[in-house]
Amino acid sequence: MTNETSSAPESGGQETSSQHIDTKMRELGDWRGEALARVRALIKQAGPDVVEEVKWRKPSSPGGVPVWSHSGIICTGETYKSVVKMTFAKGASLPDPAGLFNSSLEGNARRAIDVHEGDQIDEEAFRALIRAAVALNTSSGAKPSSGAAA
């Protein structure tokens, strides 16, 4: 079973979401692609049933935002010139004893982790955040998140 969805028509021969993210990381060709690959691997380790997608992609554009979901959006991975921003849709409701959240701290729902060139990610703490986000999304009474998480 594959944990990805395709945002492309089957007959068009276009790439799956996971392939699109692979291409994006390769095309970045710098530390941002490496950082995105690192957090992607941690997400897959922490939540093997997490679905990987690309959202908010324009048909004529190679862009789009990597999104990881399990019963709702867990987080998005946006790349900017000087940061890879991992935005957790329900981050304000997640325990963060290691203090990974360092951006978007003023919001009522979202929290983000800005990864800069040379930053080391606390891998166990990041995996714990992913597991907590999955648990929150799948807990009784939780409603799937369908809005923009960035």
Backbone as ProteinMPNN parsed JSONL, in Angstrom:
{"seq_chain_A": "MTNETSSAPESGGQETSSQHIDTKMRELGDWRGEALARVRALIKQAGPDVVEEVKWRKPSSPGGVPVWSHSGIICTGETYKSVVKMTFAKGASLPDPAGLFNSSLEGNARRAIDVHEGDQIDEEAFRALIRAAVALNTSSGAKPSSGAAA", "coords_chain_A": {"N_chain_A": [[0.841, -1.181, 0.0], [0.584, 2.163, -0.866], [1.318, 5.342, 0.496], [0.377, 7.8, -0.6], [-1.126, 10.368, -2.555], [-2.319, 11.19, -5.771], [-2.297, 14.163, -7.545], [-2.688, 14.425, -10.124], [-4.143, 13.704, -13.317], [-4.825, 10.292, -14.132], [-4.471, 9.404, -16.75], [-2.778, 11.226, -17.84], [-0.108, 10.758, -17.446], [1.383, 12.095, -15.594], [3.4, 12.928, -12.718], [3.198, 11.369, -9.447], [2.182, 12.659, -6.218], [4.249, 12.153, -4.346], [6.41, 11.72, -6.068], [6.489, 14.239, -7.206], [7.297, 15.767, -5.029], [9.807, 14.63, -4.613], [11.044, 15.517, -6.985], [10.917, 18.288, -6.583], [12.62, 18.569, -4.348], [15.049, 17.769, -5.456], [15.346, 19.722, -7.478], [15.637, 22.025, -5.958], [18.224, 21.779, -5.06], [19.974, 22.443, -2.977], [20.688, 23.156, 0.496], [18.048, 23.4, 1.371], [16.505, 21.473, 0.022], [17.71, 19.202, 1.089], [17.048, 19.541, 3.809], [14.248, 19.401, 3.691], [13.99, 16.774, 2.782], [15.028, 15.443, 4.988], [13.164, 16.044, 7.093], [10.914, 14.953, 5.944], [11.571, 12.199, 5.914], [11.609, 11.747, 8.676], [8.924, 12.191, 9.279], [7.745, 10.051, 7.922], [8.866, 7.937, 9.378], [7.734, 8.339, 11.906], [5.009, 8.275, 11.443], [3.826, 5.905, 9.782], [1.465, 5.524, 8.341], [0.801, 7.949, 7.354], [-0.375, 10.191, 4.902], [0.976, 11.47, 1.963], [0.878, 14.401, 0.123], [0.493, 16.862, -2.511], [-0.541, 20.096, -2.384], [-2.455, 22.996, -3.314], [-1.528, 23.611, -5.849], [-0.935, 25.055, -8.928], [-2.23, 24.348, -12.167], [-0.492, 24.937, -14.374], [1.911, 25.305, -13.193], [4.993, 24.324, -11.614], [4.961, 24.358, -8.926], [3.494, 24.146, -5.678], [2.577, 22.791, -2.487], [4.091, 20.603, -0.261], [2.232, 18.337, 1.681], [1.375, 16.651, 4.615], [-0.79, 14.259, 5.849], [-3.153, 12.747, 8.112], [-6.106, 11.633, 8.833], [-6.815, 14.274, 8.581], [-5.015, 17.374, 8.093], [-1.641, 17.219, 9.031], [0.903, 18.527, 8.832], [2.569, 21.024, 6.813], [5.105, 21.571, 4.325], [6.908, 24.102, 3.468], [9.097, 25.814, 1.245], [11.342, 28.441, 1.337], [13.499, 31.208, 0.458], [15.394, 31.468, 2.554], [14.611, 29.658, 4.491], [13.118, 26.581, 5.556], [9.895, 25.905, 6.149], [8.0, 24.258, 8.418], [4.809, 23.825, 8.962], [2.456, 23.168, 11.374], [-0.816, 22.194, 11.404], [-2.52, 22.049, 13.658], [-0.88, 22.894, 15.656], [-0.852, 24.522, 17.979], [-2.225, 23.047, 19.779], [-0.652, 20.954, 20.435], [1.677, 19.119, 22.466], [4.868, 20.432, 23.197], [7.48, 19.862, 24.471], [10.225, 20.023, 23.923], [10.525, 22.423, 22.728], [10.418, 22.917, 19.938], [8.795, 24.409, 18.195], [9.149, 27.473, 16.677], [8.118, 29.552, 15.303], [5.295, 31.4, 14.038], [3.95, 31.631, 16.446], [1.986, 33.126, 17.593], [-0.548, 32.487, 16.766], [-3.875, 30.995, 17.03], [-4.232, 28.371, 16.324], [-2.291, 27.201, 14.477], [1.211, 26.296, 14.459], [4.685, 26.687, 13.802], [7.791, 25.333, 12.595], [10.695, 26.753, 11.855], [13.261, 25.955, 9.8], [16.554, 26.626, 9.39], [19.462, 27.09, 7.311], [21.981, 24.842, 8.182], [20.855, 24.217, 10.637], [20.231, 21.821, 13.187], [17.931, 19.278, 13.587], [16.019, 18.181, 16.291], [15.548, 15.025, 16.263], [14.062, 12.962, 17.602], [12.264, 14.487, 19.13], [10.902, 15.772, 17.054], [9.698, 13.592, 15.738], [8.029, 12.838, 17.84], [6.274, 15.01, 17.895], [4.971, 14.612, 15.439], [3.72, 12.141, 15.923], [2.032, 12.939, 18.018], [0.417, 14.776, 16.662], [-0.891, 13.102, 14.835], [-2.289, 11.506, 16.676], [-3.947, 13.461, 17.827], [-5.481, 14.202, 15.593], [-6.846, 11.833, 15.143], [-8.243, 11.362, 17.431], [-11.229, 10.949, 19.413], [-13.964, 12.914, 18.446], [-12.408, 14.693, 17.069], [-12.134, 16.743, 14.221], [-11.553, 16.456, 10.74], [-8.999, 18.465, 9.326], [-9.292, 20.754, 6.783], [-8.568, 23.09, 5.657], [-6.305, 25.725, 4.547], [-3.026, 25.406, 5.703], [-0.924, 27.045, 5.965]], "CA_chain_A": [[0.0, 0.0, 0.0], [1.347, 3.402, -0.932], [0.73, 6.405, 1.292], [0.431, 9.062, -1.326], [-2.212, 10.572, -3.496], [-1.87, 11.888, -6.969], [-3.133, 15.284, -7.914], [-2.639, 14.46, -11.58], [-4.997, 12.713, -13.949], [-4.115, 9.04, -14.384], [-4.13, 9.236, -18.167], [-1.837, 12.258, -18.278], [1.264, 10.338, -17.268], [2.074, 13.021, -14.716], [3.961, 12.291, -11.541], [2.431, 11.323, -8.209], [2.588, 13.684, -5.263], [5.568, 11.813, -3.797], [7.391, 11.982, -7.121], [6.579, 15.695, -7.347], [8.115, 16.248, -3.911], [11.175, 14.211, -4.952], [11.531, 16.443, -8.015], [11.091, 19.599, -5.947], [13.824, 18.534, -3.51], [16.192, 17.72, -6.383], [15.473, 21.0, -8.166], [16.153, 23.032, -5.027], [19.657, 21.586, -5.219], [20.786, 23.032, -1.909], [20.375, 22.714, 1.848], [16.597, 23.346, 1.577], [16.075, 20.151, -0.425], [18.201, 18.245, 2.081], [16.255, 19.708, 5.033], [12.918, 18.865, 3.408], [14.139, 15.315, 2.733], [15.26, 14.977, 6.355], [11.916, 16.07, 7.849], [10.024, 13.976, 5.281], [11.943, 10.875, 6.424], [11.17, 11.673, 10.071], [7.463, 12.059, 9.25], [7.446, 8.671, 7.52], [9.234, 7.062, 10.49], [6.814, 8.539, 13.026], [3.642, 7.959, 11.049], [3.878, 5.129, 8.542], [0.204, 5.613, 7.613], [0.589, 9.333, 6.942], [-0.542, 10.364, 3.467], [1.774, 12.568, 1.409], [0.188, 15.033, -1.001], [0.891, 18.216, -2.892], [-1.754, 20.911, -2.477], [-2.373, 24.384, -3.728], [-0.679, 23.606, -7.04], [-1.582, 25.56, -10.129], [-2.001, 23.381, -13.253], [0.625, 25.27, -15.259], [3.07, 25.639, -12.361], [5.623, 23.184, -10.953], [4.935, 24.604, -7.491], [2.651, 23.358, -4.807], [3.089, 22.661, -1.131], [4.004, 19.258, 0.309], [1.315, 18.26, 2.815], [1.294, 15.335, 5.222], [-2.09, 14.164, 6.513], [-3.685, 11.501, 8.674], [-7.395, 12.083, 9.382], [-6.689, 15.73, 8.578], [-3.65, 17.847, 7.855], [-0.682, 17.23, 10.138], [1.794, 19.654, 8.608], [2.973, 21.358, 5.458], [6.531, 21.862, 4.212], [7.129, 25.152, 2.477], [10.491, 26.229, 1.11], [11.582, 29.839, 1.005], [14.919, 31.451, 0.163], [16.288, 31.273, 3.702], [14.013, 28.808, 5.518], [12.128, 25.544, 5.277], [8.894, 26.131, 7.188], [7.119, 23.128, 8.691], [3.671, 24.384, 9.674], [1.56, 22.168, 11.926], [-2.162, 22.761, 11.347], [-3.075, 22.138, 15.01], [0.307, 22.967, 16.5], [-1.107, 25.15, 19.277], [-2.814, 22.026, 20.657], [0.306, 19.854, 20.597], [2.741, 19.313, 23.454], [6.175, 20.699, 22.58], [8.421, 20.029, 25.588], [11.573, 20.329, 23.441], [10.534, 23.795, 22.21], [10.727, 22.946, 18.506], [8.069, 25.478, 17.52], [9.879, 28.732, 16.788], [7.513, 30.49, 14.37], [3.827, 31.417, 14.047], [3.6, 31.328, 17.83], [0.895, 33.977, 18.042], [-1.832, 31.998, 16.264], [-4.71, 30.176, 17.902], [-4.251, 26.972, 15.882], [-1.049, 26.733, 13.852], [2.554, 26.58, 14.957], [5.627, 26.287, 12.762], [9.208, 25.153, 12.885], [11.526, 27.295, 10.777], [14.56, 25.299, 9.727], [17.51, 27.443, 8.643], [20.658, 26.38, 6.865], [22.879, 24.439, 9.261], [20.118, 23.802, 11.835], [20.072, 20.406, 13.493], [16.594, 19.01, 14.089], [15.924, 17.16, 17.336], [14.763, 14.035, 15.529], [13.089, 12.288, 18.464], [11.221, 15.459, 19.465], [10.109, 15.998, 15.844], [8.85, 12.404, 15.577], [7.003, 12.899, 18.888], [5.273, 15.974, 17.42], [4.188, 13.956, 14.386], [2.856, 11.146, 16.581], [1.004, 13.683, 18.763], [-0.508, 15.353, 15.677], [-1.717, 11.984, 14.352], [-3.193, 11.15, 17.779], [-4.94, 14.521, 17.935], [-6.386, 14.111, 14.445], [-7.639, 10.605, 15.186], [-8.945, 11.247, 18.711], [-12.685, 11.085, 19.284], [-14.425, 14.297, 18.377], [-11.558, 15.518, 16.198], [-12.639, 16.895, 12.859], [-10.452, 16.619, 9.771], [-8.632, 19.805, 8.903], [-9.298, 20.808, 5.333], [-8.193, 24.412, 5.2], [-4.89, 26.008, 4.331], [-2.271, 25.31, 6.948], [0.256, 27.89, 5.894]], "C_chain_A": [[0.88, 1.235, 0.0], [0.611, 4.49, -0.173], [0.876, 7.735, 0.589], [-0.813, 9.175, -2.168], [-1.654, 11.327, -4.67], [-2.814, 13.016, -7.258], [-3.17, 15.42, -9.423], [-3.584, 13.417, -12.151], [-4.199, 11.467, -14.298], [-3.663, 8.917, -15.831], [-3.074, 10.209, -18.642], [-0.388, 11.865, -18.119], [2.057, 11.268, -16.367], [2.493, 12.311, -13.443], [3.004, 12.321, -10.356], [2.914, 12.45, -7.303], [3.981, 13.404, -4.699], [6.666, 12.07, -4.818], [7.582, 13.48, -7.316], [7.462, 16.282, -6.237], [9.575, 15.85, -4.121], [11.802, 15.189, -5.942], [11.818, 17.81, -7.418], [12.381, 19.63, -5.127], [15.081, 18.532, -4.38], [16.428, 19.078, -7.031], [15.948, 22.114, -7.247], [17.675, 22.983, -5.03], [20.536, 22.194, -4.143], [20.306, 22.499, -0.561], [18.875, 22.59, 2.087], [16.031, 21.995, 1.146], [16.494, 19.082, 0.561], [17.385, 18.317, 3.367], [14.853, 19.141, 4.848], [12.96, 17.338, 3.368], [14.295, 14.742, 4.144], [13.948, 14.955, 7.149], [10.897, 15.097, 7.243], [10.31, 12.565, 5.801], [11.483, 10.704, 7.867], [9.654, 11.508, 10.16], [7.083, 10.624, 8.923], [7.79, 7.679, 8.632], [8.193, 7.129, 11.601], [5.39, 8.116, 12.691], [3.601, 7.208, 9.739], [2.599, 5.203, 7.713], [-0.124, 7.041, 7.168], [0.549, 9.393, 5.414], [0.22, 11.606, 3.034], [1.071, 13.1, 0.158], [0.903, 16.326, -1.389], [-0.402, 18.985, -3.079], [-1.414, 22.317, -2.948], [-1.425, 24.555, -4.906], [-1.493, 24.107, -8.216], [-1.252, 24.628, -11.29], [-0.783, 23.682, -14.117], [1.916, 25.552, -14.499], [3.666, 24.383, -11.741], [5.549, 23.277, -9.433], [4.012, 23.67, -6.75], [3.347, 23.158, -3.479], [2.983, 21.204, -0.689], [3.15, 19.296, 1.58], [1.301, 16.818, 3.307], [0.035, 15.29, 6.083], [-2.326, 12.778, 7.09], [-4.95, 11.915, 9.412], [-7.419, 13.597, 9.516], [-5.236, 16.12, 8.393], [-2.839, 17.794, 9.146], [0.208, 18.454, 9.985], [2.053, 19.849, 7.124], [4.461, 21.66, 5.478], [6.779, 22.861, 3.1], [8.604, 25.537, 2.442], [10.547, 27.67, 0.637], [13.083, 30.016, 0.795], [15.822, 31.112, 1.347], [15.729, 30.341, 4.775], [13.153, 27.713, 4.876], [11.158, 25.627, 6.45], [7.965, 24.924, 7.274], [5.983, 23.651, 9.57], [2.718, 23.272, 10.08], [0.178, 22.8, 12.071], [-2.769, 22.969, 12.729], [-1.95, 22.24, 16.038], [0.083, 23.561, 17.868], [-1.681, 24.159, 20.283], [-1.861, 20.869, 20.945], [1.31, 20.145, 21.703], [4.073, 19.495, 22.727], [7.225, 20.911, 23.672], [9.829, 20.386, 25.14], [11.659, 21.744, 22.853], [10.894, 23.88, 20.734], [10.02, 24.087, 17.783], [8.779, 26.806, 17.758], [9.307, 29.806, 15.863], [5.993, 30.351, 14.434], [3.293, 31.115, 15.441], [2.392, 32.11, 18.326], [-0.485, 33.473, 17.637], [-2.571, 31.137, 17.268], [-4.672, 28.698, 17.535], [-2.882, 26.505, 15.417], [0.186, 27.107, 14.671], [3.511, 26.083, 13.887], [7.023, 26.106, 13.337], [9.94, 25.682, 11.668], [12.893, 26.638, 10.865], [15.444, 26.15, 8.83], [18.717, 26.602, 8.251], [21.559, 26.084, 8.063], [22.177, 23.996, 10.539], [20.105, 22.286, 11.964], [18.684, 20.221, 14.102], [16.689, 17.942, 15.177], [14.975, 16.094, 16.792], [13.718, 13.347, 16.397], [11.948, 13.239, 18.826], [10.322, 15.728, 18.256], [9.172, 14.807, 15.604], [7.725, 12.398, 16.619], [5.903, 13.894, 18.503], [4.374, 15.352, 16.357], [3.22, 12.954, 15.013], [1.725, 11.832, 17.354], [-0.026, 14.296, 17.808], [-1.433, 14.285, 15.115], [-2.737, 11.62, 15.434], [-4.29, 12.198, 17.935], [-5.963, 14.428, 16.803], [-7.306, 12.895, 14.52], [-8.4, 10.43, 16.492], [-10.442, 11.464, 18.509], [-13.064, 12.561, 19.324], [-13.571, 15.191, 17.512], [-12.163, 15.573, 14.823], [-11.473, 17.081, 11.916], [-10.242, 18.084, 9.423], [-8.579, 19.847, 7.392], [-8.861, 22.151, 4.795], [-6.713, 24.547, 4.995], [-4.185, 26.008, 5.665], [-1.06, 26.214, 6.932], [-0.082, 29.324, 6.118]], "O_chain_A": [[1.82, 1.332, 0.788], [-0.618, 4.54, -0.209], [1.439, 8.683, 1.137], [-1.474, 8.177, -2.456], [-0.64, 12.016, -4.566], [-4.03, 12.831, -7.216], [-3.639, 16.433, -9.943], [-3.803, 12.369, -11.544], [-3.042, 11.558, -14.709], [-2.588, 8.383, -16.104], [-2.527, 10.045, -19.733], [0.492, 12.571, -18.611], [3.287, 11.231, -16.377], [2.0, 11.227, -13.13], [2.121, 13.175, -10.269], [3.917, 13.107, -7.581], [4.799, 14.316, -4.586], [7.732, 12.579, -4.473], [8.696, 13.943, -7.56], [8.269, 17.179, -6.481], [10.48, 16.637, -3.841], [12.936, 15.632, -5.765], [12.846, 18.419, -7.713], [13.144, 20.594, -5.197], [16.059, 19.213, -4.071], [17.567, 19.536, -7.128], [16.597, 23.055, -7.705], [18.336, 24.021, -5.006], [21.722, 22.434, -4.373], [19.595, 21.496, -0.502], [18.449, 21.776, 2.906], [15.173, 21.434, 1.829], [15.732, 18.158, 0.844], [17.063, 17.285, 3.957], [14.326, 18.478, 5.742], [12.048, 16.683, 3.874], [13.754, 13.679, 4.45], [13.647, 13.96, 7.809], [10.108, 14.491, 7.969], [9.377, 11.817, 6.095], [11.015, 9.629, 8.242], [9.155, 10.773, 11.013], [6.207, 10.045, 9.566], [7.085, 6.686, 8.811], [7.814, 6.105, 12.17], [4.654, 7.652, 13.561], [3.366, 7.806, 8.69], [2.637, 4.97, 6.505], [-1.216, 7.299, 6.661], [1.331, 8.733, 4.73], [0.121, 12.661, 3.661], [0.719, 12.339, -0.743], [1.791, 16.806, -0.685], [-1.267, 18.57, -3.851], [-0.26, 22.743, -2.969], [-0.633, 25.496, -4.964], [-2.604, 23.637, -8.465], [-0.118, 24.16, -11.398], [-0.104, 22.752, -14.552], [2.904, 25.987, -15.09], [2.928, 23.467, -11.379], [6.019, 22.383, -8.73], [3.786, 22.534, -7.166], [4.56, 23.333, -3.366], [1.897, 20.627, -0.736], [3.321, 20.164, 2.436], [1.223, 15.881, 2.513], [-0.186, 16.155, 6.93], [-1.776, 11.781, 6.622], [-4.874, 12.487, 10.5], [-7.986, 14.132, 10.468], [-4.338, 15.288, 8.521], [-3.278, 18.253, 10.2], [0.272, 19.307, 10.87], [1.795, 18.971, 6.301], [5.019, 21.97, 6.53], [6.849, 22.496, 1.926], [9.273, 25.579, 3.475], [9.89, 28.059, -0.329], [13.848, 29.063, 0.942], [16.894, 30.535, 1.165], [16.305, 30.238, 5.857], [12.555, 27.898, 3.816], [11.548, 25.442, 7.602], [7.241, 24.611, 6.33], [6.166, 23.889, 10.764], [2.229, 22.523, 9.235], [0.012, 23.803, 12.765], [-3.462, 23.961, 12.953], [-2.065, 21.729, 17.152], [0.742, 23.166, 18.83], [-1.635, 24.394, 21.49], [-2.231, 19.912, 21.625], [1.747, 21.284, 21.863], [4.363, 18.791, 21.759], [7.792, 21.997, 23.792], [10.57, 21.0, 25.907], [12.748, 22.208, 22.517], [11.593, 24.804, 20.316], [10.581, 24.673, 16.857], [8.985, 27.213, 18.901], [9.929, 30.848, 15.659], [5.473, 29.31, 14.836], [2.29, 30.417, 15.587], [1.834, 31.785, 19.374], [-1.493, 33.987, 18.122], [-1.989, 30.619, 18.221], [-5.041, 27.854, 18.351], [-2.368, 25.506, 15.919], [0.201, 28.068, 15.441], [3.185, 25.157, 13.145], [7.376, 26.638, 14.39], [9.822, 25.128, 10.576], [13.589, 26.75, 11.874], [15.131, 26.372, 7.661], [18.948, 25.528, 8.807], [21.86, 26.974, 8.859], [22.823, 23.456, 11.438], [19.983, 21.564, 10.974], [18.312, 20.936, 15.032], [17.358, 16.924, 15.002], [13.755, 16.244, 16.853], [12.584, 13.169, 15.955], [10.785, 12.834, 18.827], [9.112, 15.893, 18.412], [7.993, 14.993, 15.303], [6.6, 12.001, 16.317], [4.726, 13.642, 18.761], [3.158, 15.545, 16.375], [2.039, 12.927, 14.669], [0.59, 11.356, 17.344], [-1.216, 14.328, 18.121], [-2.627, 14.528, 14.936], [-3.919, 11.446, 15.137], [-5.449, 11.846, 18.153], [-7.165, 14.559, 17.031], [-8.426, 12.932, 14.011], [-9.13, 9.451, 16.652], [-10.859, 12.094, 17.537], [-12.549, 13.337, 20.129], [-13.949, 16.329, 17.238], [-12.651, 14.566, 14.31], [-10.511, 17.778, 12.24], [-11.198, 18.839, 9.249], [-7.88, 19.04, 6.78], [-8.789, 22.33, 3.579], [-5.95, 23.612, 5.234], [-4.694, 26.549, 6.647], [-0.234, 26.135, 7.841], [0.804, 30.178, 6.091]]}, "name": "protein", "num_of_chains": 1, "seq": "MTNETSSAPESGGQETSSQHIDTKMRELGDWRGEALARVRALIKQAGPDVVEEVKWRKPSSPGGVPVWSHSGIICTGETYKSVVKMTFAKGASLPDPAGLFNSSLEGNARRAIDVHEGDQIDEEAFRALIRAAVALNTSSGAKPSSGAAA"}
